[in-house]
């Protein structure tokens, strides 16, 4: 019990510790953008240095082409 007289685990679900979620198979087996999509690799490498207006334009073009948004909906 804690100083307030409640059990130490009060308010917990009692399910015990949970294991971390598993993720996709080994990511090293996936193709890298530079090998599969060299233009995409170039864009990713330059992204941080692009002016905000250019980044916004690229995002707008992807959306207009039917690319997925962050919510997974296209």
Z-matrix of the N, CA and C atoms (Angstrom, degrees):
N
C 1 1.460
C 2 1.519 1 110.15
N 3 1.316 2 114.32 1 150.14
C 4 1.454 3 119.14 2 177.71
C 5 1.525 4 109.27 3 -91.39
N 6 1.333 5 118.34 4 175.60
C 7 1.471 6 120.30 5 -177.53
C 8 1.526 7 113.98 6 -57.78
N 9 1.317 8 118.90 7 -24.11
C 10 1.459 9 121.43 8 -179.45
C 11 1.517 10 111.36 9 -82.02
N 12 1.322 11 117.94 10 -1.46
C 13 1.451 12 121.77 11 179.47
C 14 1.510 13 114.45 12 86.00
N 15 1.336 14 117.13 13 8.75
C 16 1.455 15 120.99 14 178.49
C 17 1.519 16 109.57 15 -96.62
N 18 1.313 17 117.64 16 151.57
C 19 1.466 18 119.20 17 175.19
C 20 1.524 19 109.55 18 -57.90
N 21 1.318 20 117.20 19 149.83
C 22 1.463 21 122.41 20 -176.86
C 23 1.515 22 112.17 21 -59.81
N 24 1.323 23 118.00 22 -28.34
C 25 1.460 24 120.47 23 -177.43
C 26 1.523 25 112.14 24 -102.09
N 27 1.332 26 118.49 25 20.51
C 28 1.460 27 121.00 26 179.84
C 29 1.518 28 110.19 27 -59.69
N 30 1.310 29 116.30 28 136.12
C 31 1.456 30 121.10 29 178.60
C 32 1.508 31 113.75 30 87.81
N 33 1.314 32 118.18 31 -4.05
C 34 1.456 33 120.35 32 178.87
C 35 1.516 34 108.40 33 -95.47
N 36 1.305 35 116.25 34 157.49
C 37 1.455 36 120.55 35 -175.83
C 38 1.515 37 112.90 36 -72.83
N 39 1.313 38 117.38 37 -19.58
C 40 1.448 39 120.30 38 -179.83
C 41 1.514 40 113.38 39 79.55
N 42 1.306 41 116.87 40 5.32
C 43 1.459 42 120.06 41 -177.97
C 44 1.520 43 111.64 42 -76.48
N 45 1.310 44 117.03 43 -11.08
C 46 1.454 45 119.97 44 -179.31
C 47 1.517 46 110.60 45 83.29
N 48 1.320 47 115.78 46 178.58
C 49 1.471 48 118.51 47 -179.07
C 50 1.520 49 110.66 48 -65.86
N 51 1.301 50 114.32 49 145.95
C 52 1.461 51 118.75 50 178.12
C 53 1.517 52 109.08 51 -108.63
N 54 1.312 53 115.61 52 151.13
C 55 1.463 54 120.63 53 177.85
C 56 1.521 55 108.69 54 -82.25
N 57 1.328 56 116.99 55 149.50
C 58 1.462 57 118.42 56 178.26
C 59 1.517 58 110.13 57 -62.77
N 60 1.326 59 116.72 58 149.64
C 61 1.460 60 118.77 59 -179.93
C 62 1.518 61 111.18 60 -65.12
N 63 1.296 62 115.78 61 148.27
C 64 1.458 63 119.16 62 176.30
C 65 1.519 64 108.32 63 -81.58
N 66 1.311 65 115.66 64 151.61
C 67 1.459 66 120.05 65 179.50
C 68 1.513 67 109.55 66 -113.82
N 69 1.295 68 115.10 67 -179.50
C 70 1.458 69 121.85 68 -177.76
C 71 1.523 70 110.92 69 -55.66
N 72 1.315 71 116.45 70 163.20
C 73 1.463 72 119.64 71 176.23
C 74 1.521 73 110.96 72 -51.87
N 75 1.283 74 116.39 73 167.26
C 76 1.462 75 122.92 74 -175.57
C 77 1.524 76 111.31 75 -43.71
N 78 1.317 77 115.66 76 117.89
C 79 1.455 78 120.36 77 -177.42
C 80 1.523 79 112.78 78 -67.29
N 81 1.319 80 117.32 79 -18.39
C 82 1.462 81 119.98 80 178.48
C 83 1.527 82 111.02 81 -65.76
N 84 1.327 83 116.98 82 -20.30
C 85 1.457 84 120.35 83 -179.99
C 86 1.526 85 112.90 84 -81.25
N 87 1.325 86 117.31 85 -10.78
C 88 1.458 87 120.40 86 -179.26
C 89 1.523 88 110.50 87 -81.74
N 90 1.327 89 117.31 88 149.56
C 91 1.462 90 118.98 89 177.87
C 92 1.522 91 110.34 90 -67.57
N 93 1.310 92 116.24 91 147.52
C 94 1.461 93 120.19 92 178.06
C 95 1.518 94 108.87 93 -89.44
N 96 1.346 95 117.25 94 148.29
C 97 1.467 96 118.36 95 -179.08
C 98 1.520 97 113.26 96 -57.37
N 99 1.346 98 117.73 97 -34.42
C 100 1.460 99 118.09 98 -177.41
C 101 1.516 100 112.37 99 -69.42
N 102 1.324 101 117.72 100 -27.33
C 103 1.459 102 120.59 101 178.43
C 104 1.526 103 110.89 102 -83.66
N 105 1.324 104 116.10 103 -39.12
C 106 1.458 105 120.34 104 -175.25
C 107 1.521 106 112.32 105 -89.53
N 108 1.337 107 116.00 106 -42.04
C 109 1.455 108 122.06 107 -176.44
C 110 1.527 109 109.62 108 -132.75
N 111 1.320 110 117.97 109 81.65
C 112 1.463 111 119.51 110 -176.75
C 113 1.532 112 113.43 111 -59.86
N 114 1.328 113 118.01 112 -33.04
C 115 1.465 114 119.71 113 178.21
C 116 1.526 115 110.95 114 -66.48
N 117 1.333 116 116.65 115 -38.41
C 118 1.458 117 120.66 116 177.35
C 119 1.527 118 110.58 117 -65.26
N 120 1.308 119 117.41 118 -41.33
C 121 1.464 120 121.12 119 178.57
C 122 1.530 121 110.33 120 -61.20
N 123 1.315 122 116.07 121 -40.01
C 124 1.464 123 120.24 122 178.11
C 125 1.520 124 111.74 123 -65.10
N 126 1.332 125 116.04 124 -40.59
C 127 1.461 126 120.92 125 178.14
C 128 1.528 127 110.70 126 -64.66
N 129 1.320 128 117.13 127 -44.83
C 130 1.464 129 121.27 128 179.25
C 131 1.525 130 110.42 129 -61.14
N 132 1.312 131 116.97 130 -42.89
C 133 1.465 132 120.58 131 -179.36
C 134 1.525 133 112.02 132 -65.17
N 135 1.323 134 117.43 133 -33.35
C 136 1.461 135 121.11 134 -176.81
C 137 1.522 136 113.52 135 -91.51
N 138 1.331 137 118.34 136 -13.00
C 139 1.466 138 122.62 137 -169.68
C 140 1.531 139 113.71 138 -50.30
N 141 1.307 140 118.26 139 -49.85
C 142 1.465 141 121.62 140 -175.75
C 143 1.530 142 112.13 141 -62.62
N 144 1.319 143 117.54 142 -26.53
C 145 1.456 144 120.98 143 -177.80
C 146 1.529 145 113.50 144 -92.79
N 147 1.324 146 117.25 145 -6.84
C 148 1.468 147 119.91 146 -179.71
C 149 1.522 148 110.48 147 -75.86
N 150 1.321 149 117.28 148 144.10
C 151 1.467 150 119.78 149 175.72
C 152 1.536 151 109.67 150 -63.18
N 153 1.328 152 116.99 151 148.96
C 154 1.469 153 120.14 152 -179.18
C 155 1.529 154 113.71 153 -53.96
N 156 1.306 155 117.91 154 -36.52
C 157 1.466 156 119.96 155 -179.94
C 158 1.530 157 111.34 156 -65.16
N 159 1.313 158 117.17 157 -37.18
C 160 1.471 159 120.90 158 178.39
C 161 1.528 160 109.60 159 -68.24
N 162 1.343 161 116.69 160 -44.99
C 163 1.472 162 120.05 161 177.94
C 164 1.523 163 110.18 162 -59.25
N 165 1.337 164 117.06 163 -44.20
C 166 1.464 165 120.38 164 179.74
C 167 1.524 166 110.84 165 -62.37
N 168 1.332 167 116.75 166 -38.86
C 169 1.460 168 120.26 167 178.24
C 170 1.516 169 112.42 168 -64.05
N 171 1.322 170 116.52 169 -40.51
C 172 1.470 171 120.58 170 178.93
C 173 1.527 172 109.97 171 -65.17
N 174 1.329 173 115.62 172 -44.65
C 175 1.468 174 119.59 173 178.80
C 176 1.524 175 109.97 174 -61.63
N 177 1.322 176 117.90 175 -41.72
C 178 1.468 177 121.43 176 179.05
C 179 1.528 178 111.32 177 -62.68
N 180 1.327 179 117.04 178 -39.92
C 181 1.471 180 120.03 179 178.46
C 182 1.518 181 111.62 180 -65.51
N 183 1.326 182 116.44 181 -40.40
C 184 1.466 183 119.73 182 178.75
C 185 1.522 184 110.18 183 -64.41
N 186 1.337 185 116.40 184 -43.77
C 187 1.466 186 119.79 185 178.13
C 188 1.526 187 110.83 186 -62.78
N 189 1.323 188 117.06 187 -42.57
C 190 1.460 189 120.90 188 -179.37
C 191 1.528 190 111.62 189 -64.42
N 192 1.319 191 115.91 190 -29.91
C 193 1.463 192 120.47 191 -179.96
C 194 1.520 193 112.24 192 -82.63
N 195 1.324 194 116.00 193 -1.47
C 196 1.463 195 119.48 194 178.33
C 197 1.509 196 113.71 195 92.81
N 198 1.331 197 117.49 196 17.55
C 199 1.461 198 120.19 197 176.74
C 200 1.504 199 110.98 198 -67.67
N 201 1.313 200 116.47 199 159.18
C 202 1.458 201 121.04 200 -179.03
C 203 1.523 202 110.87 201 -74.45
N 204 1.332 203 115.39 202 144.76
C 205 1.452 204 119.11 203 173.43
C 206 1.521 205 108.20 204 -90.58
N 207 1.325 206 118.02 205 -178.62
C 208 1.463 207 121.50 206 -175.70
C 209 1.510 208 112.23 207 -62.78
N 210 1.309 209 119.09 208 -24.68
C 211 1.460 210 121.75 209 179.96
C 212 1.515 211 112.83 210 -81.39
N 213 1.334 212 117.29 211 0.29
C 214 1.456 213 120.15 212 178.64
C 215 1.510 214 113.66 213 86.42
N 216 1.326 215 117.15 214 2.22
C 217 1.451 216 120.30 215 179.40
C 218 1.518 217 109.20 216 -101.70
N 219 1.289 218 117.36 217 141.96
C 220 1.444 219 118.53 218 -177.13
C 221 1.428 220 111.26 219 -112.16
